[in-house]
């Protein structure tokens, strides 16, 4: 990526516009510029953005991927739903090298719980595996029973 900086006059000449028009673009926010003293400097990337050219890094980057999952758990009481909600929210605090942070929301209504997960695909898969393991496990984790008692 080039670090070229242009003056208002240079941009006007390149685009075939009047200098006042370029300054108007800057004032309106249409063209991003940095003010140095009494003059503006326009970065090549900002000029490319005005012209609708994608930056080289943006063209080569992988497309953004976000997953939304809704998990429904039937036949769960309020205390078990609270424990499951705490487990899910605590699992979000694990450090992950995800491009997008994982977000979760839980809702419980009488005998049904819904968990909404949004974020990186691999992080979402980890939480779904955790939920599968906890819900399939009959050790009493959700019932609050202690195995050693």
N, C-alpha and C positions, 0 to 999 in steps of 0.2 A: 504494500500500500504506500502510495506516495505521500510525502509530507509537504507538498507544494502549497504555498500560500500566495494568493493573488490580491492585488489592490482593487478597489472599486473600478478604477479606470481600465485595468486589464480585463476584468470580468465583462464590463460594458463592451469593450472592443471584441472580445471573444464571442459574445452573444449577439453583437450587432444592435445593442440597445444604447439608449442615452444614459449617462452617468446618474442622472436624477431618478431614472426608472430603477436602476440597480439599488440605489439608496432607499427608494420606496419599498422595494422587496425586502430589504434588511429591516427597515422600521416596522413593517407589517408582520415580520416573522416568517415570511415565505422563503427567505434566504438567510441561513445562519451565518453570522460573522462575529469576529472578535474585534473589539475596539482597542486600539493601541494609540494612546494619546488622542489626537483629533482625527485619526484615520481608522478605517475599517480594513481588516484582512479577512479574506475568505479562503477557507481550506478547500483543497481539491475535492475531498469527499463531500463537502457541503454543496459545492457547485454541481458535482455529479448527481447528488440527491435532488437538486432543483431541476435538473435536466431529465430525471427519471432513470438514470443509469444506476444499476445496483453496484455496490462496492464489491471488489473481487472476493473478499472474505465471505460476504453474504451469499454470493453465488455458489461457493464451494462448501458452505456449511451444510450439515445434515438438516433435513426439515424438522421443525419443532413437532414433537409428539406429546400429547397429553391424553391420559386415559381417565374416563369417568366410570366408576363402578358403583352399583347400588346393591347392597347385600341385605336381604330380608331374613330375619330370624324369627320364626313363629314359636309360640308356646314358651316365652321367656318372661319371668316375673320382673318386677321393678329392681330388686336388689341384684339379680343376676345381670340385668341389662346395665346397671351402674358399674358392676365389676368388669363386664365386657367392654364398656365404653372407656373405662380407665385404662384397660389393657391396650386398646387400639390407640388411644391418644398418647400413651407412654411409648408405644412402638414408633410413633412419629418423631420422637426425640433422638432416635438413633442417628448418628452421623452417616450420611449417604452421599456418594458423589453424583447426585442427581442434578440434571440440568434444570429441572423444575421441582420446587419443593412440594412435598406431599401434603395435602390438606384433607381433613376428615370432619364429618359432622354426623352426630348420632341423634336419633329420635326414638323415643319409646312411647307406645300407646297401648295401654292395657296389656295384652298378651303378645304383642308384636314389636319388634325392634328393627329399625332401618339404619344402616350405616352407609354413608355416601363418602367415597374416596375419589379424590381428583389429584392428578399429578403424573409424575414420571412412571412409565410402564413397569420398569423393574421394581421400583419401590412399592408400587401398588400390588404387584405380584407377591412380594414378600409379606405384606400385611394380609393378603388373601390366604396365603399358605398358613400364616399364624392363626387366622380365624378358623380355617378348616381343621387344623390340629386341635385347637381348643374346643371347638364344638363337637368334634368326633370323639374326643377323649372323655371317658366316663369317670374321671378321677374326682369329680366334685368341685373342680375349680370354679365353676359358675354357681354351684349350689351353696358355696361357702362352707362345705363340710371339710374337716381336716382328715386326711388319710391316716394320720398317726394317732387319732383319738380313739 
